[in-house]
Amino acid sequence: MSRAGRPTYLERLAARTAATGTVLCLGLDPDPAALPPGFGPDIGGVEAFARLLLEAAAPLAAAVKPNLAFFEAFGSAGLAALERLLASLDEDIIVVADAKRGDIGTTSERHAAALFDRLGADAVTVSPYLGEAAIAPLLERPDRFAYILCRTSNEGAGELQDLPVDGEALWARVARRASEWGPGGTVGLVVGATAPAELAAIREIAPGLAMLIPGVGAQGGSLEAALEAGPATAPPAGGRPGGGLLVNVSRGIAGAVTASESTPAAIGGGRSSDLGERLAEAARRWAARLPVLP
Protein backbone atom coordinates (compact mmCIF):
# COMPACT_ATOMS: atom_id res chain seq x y z
CA MET A 1 0.00 0.00 0.00
CA SER A 2 1.10 3.60 -0.58
CA ARG A 3 1.82 5.99 2.25
CA ALA A 4 -1.60 7.55 1.74
CA GLY A 5 -3.29 4.17 2.20
CA ARG A 6 -4.17 3.75 -1.47
CA PRO A 7 -2.88 0.73 -3.40
CA THR A 8 0.31 1.44 -5.29
CA TYR A 9 0.39 1.36 -9.06
CA LEU A 10 2.22 -1.96 -9.11
CA GLU A 11 -0.35 -3.44 -6.72
CA ARG A 12 -3.23 -2.30 -8.90
CA LEU A 13 -1.50 -3.52 -12.07
CA ALA A 14 -0.90 -6.93 -10.49
CA ALA A 15 -4.53 -7.18 -9.40
CA ARG A 16 -5.83 -6.29 -12.86
CA THR A 17 -3.37 -8.65 -14.54
CA ALA A 18 -4.43 -11.51 -12.28
CA ALA A 19 -8.13 -10.76 -12.86
CA THR A 20 -7.83 -10.76 -16.66
CA GLY A 21 -5.19 -13.49 -16.91
CA THR A 22 -3.20 -11.50 -19.45
CA VAL A 23 -0.49 -8.85 -19.79
CA LEU A 24 -2.21 -7.37 -22.85
CA CYS A 25 -2.22 -3.58 -23.10
CA LEU A 26 -4.78 -2.25 -25.58
CA GLY A 27 -3.34 0.60 -27.63
CA LEU A 28 -5.79 3.39 -28.42
CA ASP A 29 -4.53 5.45 -31.36
CA PRO A 30 -7.41 5.85 -33.81
CA ASP A 31 -6.02 7.21 -37.07
CA PRO A 32 -8.78 9.20 -38.80
CA ALA A 33 -7.38 8.11 -42.18
CA ALA A 34 -7.68 4.42 -41.30
CA LEU A 35 -11.13 4.18 -39.71
CA PRO A 36 -13.61 1.68 -41.16
CA PRO A 37 -16.34 2.95 -43.49
CA GLY A 38 -19.16 4.52 -41.53
CA PHE A 39 -16.81 6.35 -39.18
CA GLY A 40 -16.02 9.86 -40.38
CA PRO A 41 -12.47 11.29 -40.17
CA ASP A 42 -13.62 14.02 -37.78
CA ILE A 43 -13.53 13.82 -34.00
CA GLY A 44 -17.04 12.41 -33.97
CA GLY A 45 -15.95 9.42 -36.03
CA VAL A 46 -12.76 8.97 -34.04
CA GLU A 47 -14.63 9.02 -30.75
CA ALA A 48 -17.31 6.62 -32.02
CA PHE A 49 -14.77 4.06 -33.20
CA ALA A 50 -12.63 4.46 -30.08
CA ARG A 51 -15.71 3.87 -27.92
CA LEU A 52 -16.60 0.73 -29.87
CA LEU A 53 -13.03 -0.52 -29.52
CA LEU A 54 -12.97 0.14 -25.77
CA GLU A 55 -16.34 -1.45 -25.15
CA ALA A 56 -15.33 -4.56 -27.09
CA ALA A 57 -11.69 -5.03 -26.12
CA ALA A 58 -10.85 -3.17 -22.89
CA PRO A 59 -12.58 -5.73 -20.61
CA LEU A 60 -10.17 -8.34 -22.00
CA ALA A 61 -7.00 -6.32 -21.37
CA ALA A 62 -4.94 -5.49 -18.33
CA ALA A 63 -4.46 -1.89 -19.45
CA VAL A 64 -5.40 0.68 -22.05
CA LYS A 65 -2.79 3.00 -23.59
CA PRO A 66 -4.28 6.04 -25.33
CA ASN A 67 -1.83 7.90 -27.55
CA LEU A 68 -2.63 11.52 -26.74
CA ALA A 69 -1.50 12.86 -30.11
CA PHE A 70 -4.44 11.23 -31.89
CA PHE A 71 -6.79 13.29 -29.72
CA GLU A 72 -4.72 16.45 -29.27
CA ALA A 73 -4.73 16.84 -33.07
CA PHE A 74 -8.41 17.85 -32.80
CA GLY A 75 -7.73 20.51 -30.17
CA SER A 76 -10.02 20.95 -27.20
CA ALA A 77 -12.73 18.81 -28.82
CA GLY A 78 -10.29 15.91 -29.07
CA LEU A 79 -9.18 16.19 -25.46
CA ALA A 80 -12.81 16.39 -24.32
CA ALA A 81 -13.53 13.23 -26.31
CA LEU A 82 -10.60 11.45 -24.68
CA GLU A 83 -11.81 12.48 -21.23
CA ARG A 84 -15.26 11.05 -22.00
CA LEU A 85 -13.77 7.81 -23.30
CA LEU A 86 -11.58 7.26 -20.26
CA ALA A 87 -14.41 8.16 -17.91
CA SER A 88 -16.41 5.32 -19.44
CA LEU A 89 -13.87 2.67 -18.43
CA ASP A 90 -14.21 0.45 -15.38
CA GLU A 91 -12.12 1.93 -12.60
CA ASP A 92 -9.91 -1.14 -12.24
CA ILE A 93 -8.59 -0.88 -15.82
CA ILE A 94 -5.08 0.56 -15.84
CA VAL A 95 -4.71 3.66 -18.05
CA VAL A 96 -1.27 4.48 -19.44
CA ALA A 97 -1.15 7.91 -21.08
CA ASP A 98 1.24 7.65 -24.01
CA ALA A 99 2.35 11.26 -23.81
CA LYS A 100 6.16 11.01 -23.86
CA ARG A 101 6.52 13.94 -21.49
CA GLY A 102 9.71 15.25 -19.90
CA ASP A 103 10.61 18.85 -19.11
CA ILE A 104 11.96 21.05 -16.31
CA GLY A 105 10.46 20.56 -12.87
CA THR A 106 7.82 23.28 -12.92
CA THR A 107 6.54 22.08 -16.29
CA SER A 108 6.56 18.47 -15.11
CA GLU A 109 4.41 19.52 -12.17
CA ARG A 110 1.80 20.74 -14.64
CA HIS A 111 2.20 17.54 -16.67
CA ALA A 112 1.42 15.58 -13.50
CA ALA A 113 -1.62 17.73 -12.80
CA ALA A 114 -2.89 17.39 -16.37
CA LEU A 115 -2.31 13.67 -16.82
CA PHE A 116 -2.81 12.25 -13.34
CA ASP A 117 -5.35 14.65 -11.84
CA ARG A 118 -7.31 15.98 -14.80
CA LEU A 119 -7.16 13.06 -17.24
CA GLY A 120 -7.08 10.40 -14.53
CA ALA A 121 -4.20 8.38 -16.01
CA ASP A 122 -2.49 5.84 -13.80
CA ALA A 123 0.81 6.01 -15.67
CA VAL A 124 2.59 8.07 -18.31
CA THR A 125 5.40 7.55 -20.79
CA VAL A 126 8.35 9.85 -20.14
CA SER A 127 11.53 10.93 -21.89
CA PRO A 128 14.65 10.66 -19.69
CA TYR A 129 16.65 13.23 -21.64
CA LEU A 130 16.43 15.99 -19.01
CA GLY A 131 17.35 13.71 -16.10
CA GLU A 132 15.63 12.62 -12.91
CA ALA A 133 15.27 16.03 -11.27
CA ALA A 134 13.30 17.36 -14.22
CA ILE A 135 10.73 14.55 -14.20
CA ALA A 136 10.56 14.06 -10.42
CA PRO A 137 6.93 15.31 -10.19
CA LEU A 138 5.93 12.36 -12.39
CA LEU A 139 7.78 9.88 -10.19
CA GLU A 140 6.90 10.91 -6.66
CA ARG A 141 3.34 9.52 -6.31
CA PRO A 142 3.25 5.89 -5.11
CA ASP A 143 -0.14 5.33 -6.75
CA ARG A 144 1.05 6.65 -10.13
CA PHE A 145 3.82 5.50 -12.46
CA ALA A 146 6.23 6.62 -15.18
CA TYR A 147 7.51 4.43 -18.00
CA ILE A 148 10.88 5.79 -19.09
CA LEU A 149 11.71 5.57 -22.81
CA CYS A 150 14.70 3.24 -22.89
CA ARG A 151 15.03 1.27 -26.14
CA THR A 152 12.06 2.17 -28.31
CA SER A 153 10.48 0.10 -31.09
CA ASN A 154 10.68 2.58 -33.98
CA GLU A 155 12.95 1.92 -36.96
CA GLY A 156 15.31 4.81 -36.21
CA ALA A 157 15.64 4.14 -32.49
CA GLY A 158 19.31 3.25 -32.66
CA GLU A 159 20.37 6.60 -34.13
CA LEU A 160 20.78 8.02 -30.62
CA GLN A 161 19.90 5.16 -28.31
CA ASP A 162 22.79 2.98 -29.53
CA LEU A 163 25.42 5.71 -29.03
CA PRO A 164 28.22 4.61 -26.66
CA VAL A 165 28.42 6.21 -23.23
CA ASP A 166 31.48 5.16 -21.21
CA GLY A 167 31.64 1.78 -22.87
CA GLU A 168 27.93 0.95 -23.02
CA ALA A 169 25.00 1.94 -25.22
CA LEU A 170 22.89 4.90 -24.17
CA TRP A 171 19.88 2.60 -23.69
CA ALA A 172 21.88 0.58 -21.18
CA ARG A 173 22.86 3.73 -19.30
CA VAL A 174 19.21 4.85 -19.21
CA ALA A 175 18.15 1.48 -17.76
CA ARG A 176 20.88 1.64 -15.15
CA ARG A 177 20.08 5.20 -14.08
CA ALA A 178 16.30 4.70 -14.10
CA SER A 179 16.72 1.83 -11.64
CA GLU A 180 17.84 4.43 -9.10
CA TRP A 181 15.14 7.04 -9.79
CA GLY A 182 12.07 7.92 -7.80
CA PRO A 183 11.08 6.76 -4.33
CA GLY A 184 10.94 3.11 -5.46
CA GLY A 185 8.14 1.36 -7.31
CA THR A 186 7.14 4.31 -9.49
CA VAL A 187 9.49 3.83 -12.45
CA GLY A 188 9.42 1.34 -15.32
CA LEU A 189 10.88 1.14 -18.81
CA VAL A 190 9.60 1.24 -22.38
CA VAL A 191 11.51 -1.39 -24.36
CA GLY A 192 10.49 -2.47 -27.86
CA ALA A 193 10.00 -6.09 -28.83
CA THR A 194 11.68 -5.15 -32.11
CA ALA A 195 15.03 -5.24 -30.28
CA PRO A 196 15.04 -8.66 -28.56
CA ALA A 197 18.76 -8.72 -27.76
CA GLU A 198 18.58 -5.31 -26.13
CA LEU A 199 15.42 -6.33 -24.30
CA ALA A 200 17.20 -9.30 -22.71
CA ALA A 201 20.20 -7.15 -21.80
CA ILE A 202 18.00 -4.49 -20.23
CA ARG A 203 16.27 -7.09 -18.09
CA GLU A 204 19.69 -8.14 -16.80
CA ILE A 205 20.56 -4.53 -15.98
CA ALA A 206 17.19 -3.71 -14.36
CA PRO A 207 15.75 -6.97 -12.98
CA GLY A 208 13.15 -5.24 -10.81
CA LEU A 209 11.62 -2.69 -13.17
CA ALA A 210 8.23 -3.10 -14.81
CA MET A 211 8.27 -3.00 -18.59
CA LEU A 212 5.89 -1.63 -21.20
CA ILE A 213 6.72 -3.42 -24.45
CA PRO A 214 5.40 -2.13 -27.79
CA GLY A 215 6.12 -3.49 -31.23
CA VAL A 216 4.79 -7.08 -31.21
CA GLY A 217 1.97 -6.48 -33.70
CA ALA A 218 2.24 -4.49 -36.91
CA GLN A 219 5.91 -3.68 -36.24
CA GLY A 220 6.83 -7.36 -36.24
CA GLY A 221 8.61 -7.55 -32.89
CA SER A 222 9.29 -10.80 -31.04
CA LEU A 223 6.41 -11.96 -28.88
CA GLU A 224 8.58 -14.71 -27.46
CA ALA A 225 11.27 -12.25 -26.38
CA ALA A 226 8.64 -10.04 -24.73
CA LEU A 227 7.27 -12.91 -22.67
CA GLU A 228 10.69 -14.30 -21.81
CA ALA A 229 12.48 -11.12 -20.76
CA GLY A 230 9.52 -8.85 -20.00
CA PRO A 231 8.47 -10.01 -16.51
CA ALA A 232 10.58 -8.56 -13.70
CA THR A 233 12.62 -11.06 -11.70
CA ALA A 234 13.21 -8.96 -8.58
CA PRO A 235 11.35 -6.33 -6.50
CA PRO A 236 9.62 -4.00 -6.81
CA ALA A 237 7.79 -5.40 -9.86
CA GLY A 238 8.98 -9.00 -9.57
CA GLY A 239 7.03 -11.56 -7.58
CA ARG A 240 3.67 -10.15 -8.64
CA PRO A 241 1.23 -11.59 -11.21
CA GLY A 242 2.67 -10.71 -14.60
CA GLY A 243 5.90 -9.38 -13.12
CA GLY A 244 4.88 -5.82 -13.97
CA LEU A 245 4.79 -6.59 -17.70
CA LEU A 246 2.47 -4.91 -20.21
CA VAL A 247 2.68 -5.78 -23.91
CA ASN A 248 0.99 -3.22 -26.12
CA VAL A 249 -1.08 -4.15 -29.17
CA SER A 250 -2.76 -1.39 -31.20
CA ARG A 251 -3.29 -2.08 -34.89
CA GLY A 252 -3.33 -5.83 -34.27
CA ILE A 253 -6.71 -5.35 -32.58
CA ALA A 254 -8.15 -2.16 -34.06
CA GLY A 255 -7.27 -3.41 -37.55
CA ALA A 256 -9.56 -6.41 -37.13
CA VAL A 257 -12.30 -4.21 -38.61
CA THR A 258 -10.91 -3.35 -42.04
CA ALA A 259 -12.38 -1.55 -44.99
CA SER A 260 -12.97 -4.88 -46.75
CA GLU A 261 -14.84 -6.34 -43.79
CA SER A 262 -17.19 -3.49 -42.96
CA THR A 263 -19.52 -1.16 -44.82
CA PRO A 264 -21.30 2.04 -43.93
CA ALA A 265 -24.52 0.06 -43.80
CA ALA A 266 -23.06 -2.17 -41.12
CA ILE A 267 -22.80 0.87 -38.88
CA GLY A 268 -25.99 2.68 -39.76
CA GLY A 269 -27.98 -0.55 -39.99
CA GLY A 270 -27.62 -1.38 -36.33
CA ARG A 271 -24.98 -4.06 -36.83
CA SER A 272 -22.21 -2.33 -34.88
CA SER A 273 -22.36 -5.32 -32.54
CA ASP A 274 -20.86 -7.40 -35.38
CA LEU A 275 -17.95 -5.00 -35.62
CA GLY A 276 -17.57 -5.02 -31.87
CA GLU A 277 -17.45 -8.81 -31.85
CA ARG A 278 -14.63 -8.79 -34.41
CA LEU A 279 -12.69 -6.41 -32.20
CA ALA A 280 -13.43 -8.49 -29.12
CA GLU A 281 -12.33 -11.68 -30.89
CA ALA A 282 -9.05 -10.04 -31.92
CA ALA A 283 -8.52 -8.94 -28.32
CA ARG A 284 -9.29 -12.44 -27.06
CA ARG A 285 -6.72 -13.92 -29.41
CA TRP A 286 -4.04 -11.49 -28.29
CA ALA A 287 -4.93 -11.95 -24.62
CA ALA A 288 -4.50 -15.71 -25.05
CA ARG A 289 -1.11 -15.14 -26.68
CA LEU A 290 -0.07 -12.92 -23.76
CA PRO A 291 -0.90 -14.98 -20.68
CA VAL A 292 0.23 -14.30 -17.15
CA LEU A 293 3.14 -16.72 -16.90
CA PRO A 294 4.13 -18.42 -13.62
C-alpha positions, 0 to 999 in steps of 0.5 A: 500500500502507498503511504496515503493508504491507497494501493500502489500502481504496481499493486493495482496492475498486479490485481488487474493482470491476475483478474484478466489473466493476461499482460495485454495492453490495448493501444488506443490510437485511432487514425482518422485516415484508417477508420472503417467505413461509416466512421467519419475522419472528424472527431465524432468518427474517431470518438465513435470508433474508439468507444466501440473498440474500448467497449469490445476489447478493454474488458479483456485487457490489463491496461489501455494506452491512449496515444494523446496525439491522436486526440490532441490533433483535434484541439479541445474537442479531441481532449474532451472526447478522450476524457469522455472515453476514459471516464467510461472505463471500469475503474480497475482498468489501468490507463497508461497515457502515451504522452512522452513527457519530460521537461523542467520541474515546474513544467513536469508539475503541470504535466502531472496535474494534467495527466494524473489529476485531470485526465485520470491516467495511472501512468505516463510515458516519459523521456529521460533526456532531461534527467531525474530532477526534471521529471521528479513530479511524475515519479513521486506519487506511489499510486502513479507510475512513469515508463521511461523511454529506454530502447524504443520500437521505432525503426530509427531508435538506434540513431541516438539510443545505440550511441556509446556512453562510457563503454555501453550503449545509451539505452543501457545507461538509461536502464541503469540510471532509471533503476535508481530514480524515484522513491521506489516502485514508481518507475518502469521502462519502455523497451520495444519487442523489435530489439530482442537482444537489447530487451534481454540485456536491459532485463539483466541490468534492471531486474526489478523494473516493470516493462511496457513493451510495444512493437509485437503487432504491426511492427513485427517484434518478437512476442517470445522475447517479450514474454521471456524477458519482460516479466521482472525477476526482482522487486519492486515489480517481480514476484507479482502476477505478470511481473509488472509486464504490459505488452501493447497491441494497437493495430493488431486489434483495431485493424480487425475491422478493415475496410474490406470487412465493414460497410457504412450500412453495417454501422448505420444498420444497427450491426455495430455489434458485429464490428464489436465482436470482431474487435473483441475476438481479436482482443481475445486472441491477443490476450491468449497469446499474452498470458500471465506466466508463472 
